[in-house]
Amino acid sequence: MVVFLIRRVLEAVAVLLGVTLVVFLLIHLLPGGAARALLGPRASAPVVRAFEIANGYNKPLLVQYVDYLARLLHGNLGFSYHYNQSVGALLAQDGPKTALLVGMAIVIAVAVAIPLGLAQAAKRNKALDHIGTSLALTGYSLPVFWVGIILIQLFAIKIRAFPAEAPQGTTVSQVLSQPSALVLPVITLAIVTTALFSRFMRSSAIEALIQDYTRTARSKGASQVRVLSRHVLRNALLPVLTLIGLSLPGIVTGAILVESVFNYPGMGLLLWNAASVHDFPVLMGCALVAGAATVVGSLVADVLYAIADPRIRY
């Protein structure tokens, strides 16, 4: 297990270096170069030149990349001239709130999708399966921002059960202090995520139900509940665990739209506003964090894979 974890961590570090290289190159591929993009099109040539010298953009590309890695190791993701604040401080303030939103949506999605997928597999081609499949395909096909608008129209305007605006606050504790305002943003993101997970869980469970070990358990007189819980669930979870890790970028992308619809003060809304004003340091910082989250999510999925199936470790 230790060797397996070390190997996976080293692979994750290598991929992270690749992510930093891509983000670094994107900075230098900006129109007019990094300095011109940061200062704007109206900056004069002497000002741009002075900015390049002050920030090391006149050095060789390899030296700039090494300096960039050194800054990242010290938590320096750049400076936002629009917000007049470091990108690291902005992400440290808004990132945990997005992590809260995404985490709650994933927990709800997993809690609903796993039993739903198992039930559909057990009742394959029955009414429950057809209803669950129809709902999953509908939920997966709907644009997440449209789902948010519909929920606002129904539950905030007509029924008035929940606020239309997400909780406002600079910290996670302030956001959690308004739980009713969290319901609609979390449910909006969870609907699409649940639809995705349930479809994979159903397919994986159906595959496990036709395996020899399942037939053997049934021939020994095991009940349907025992077969599903002891023999099907653990094996069917493996593809879903991978999906959870690899679907993080898509869920975070959905969070950007959800935060924009509900005015949720997280990293997604920060990215949306930064794109509106061409705040490239914030955009690149968010891209780097999203890439790192993808790598970490894949690493967590590998670890969960090894825990669920000891054969993976070897």
Buried (B, 14 or more C-beta within 10 A) or exposed (E): EEEBBEEBEEBBEEBBEEBBEEBBEBBEEBEEBBBBBBBEEEBEEEBBBBBBEEBEBEBEEEEBBEEBBEBBEEEEBBBBBBBEEBBBBBBEBBBBBBBBBBEBBBEBBBEBBBBBBBBBBBBEEEEBBEEBBEBBEEBBEBEBBEBBBEBBEEBBEEEEEBBBBBBEBEEEEEBEEBEEBBBBBBBBBBBBBBBBBBBBBBBBBBBBBEEEEBEEBBEEEBEEEBBBEEBBBEBBBBBBBBBBBEBBEBBBBBBBBBBBBBEBBBBBBBBBBBBEEBBBBBBBBBBBBBBBBBBBBBBBBBBBBBEBBEEBEE
